Amino acid sequence: MLSRVGERLRTWGFSWEGLRDNRHGEWWVVAQMLLIAAHWLPPTPPPAALGLHWPLALRLLGGLTVLIGLILGGQGALNLGDSLSPLPEPIPGAALVTEGAYARCRHPLYQALLLCSLGVALALGSLLHLGLLLALATVLSLKARREERRLCAEHSGYAASMTATPAIVPLLPGLDWRLCSAPG
């Protein structure tokens, strides 16, 4: 089991050297994982401490938003198949995927993570979790821009996809840069 995990990590490009010098974007993955893990923290401050009764409707909407994010993330992961990697570095020789979830946006897994984060913030009514959502959006936007530079170098057809398909969230500044001639 551990040998299979190690083999998969090597296939993706993970290495101890990369963790030291970020050669394949390992630091982006670490930042992303820390922010995702921080979503398990309790709501801070809890709505009651602010004199608020957090409505059941918002808690249910938050749970539904998390569920939708999980479904969309699963679809995106299935669409990528063997091209799936947590690193912003494409797997050498992996096919460019532009169908399924990738026809909706160029980074549906990042979109799914943001939906889940939004759902947690809505369900808990927590300012901490709202801050985590904003931090995660920033990290994923910057990670996606690095990934797109690599995808443009690896796949000649990717530049055309960049102008036609939203990046992460359509029309949201910072998360959709279709109007730019090249990723930041």
Secondary structure, 3 states (H helix, E strand, C coil): CHHHHHHHHHHHCCCHHHHHHCCCCHHHHHHHHHHHHHCCCCCCCCHHHHCCCCCHHHHHHHHHHHHHHHHHHHHHHHHHHHHCCCCCCCCCCCCCCCCCHHHHCCCHHHHHHHHHHHHHHHHHCCHHHHHHHHHHHHHHHHHHHHHHHHHHHHCCCHHHHHHHCCCCCCCCCCCCCCCCCCCC
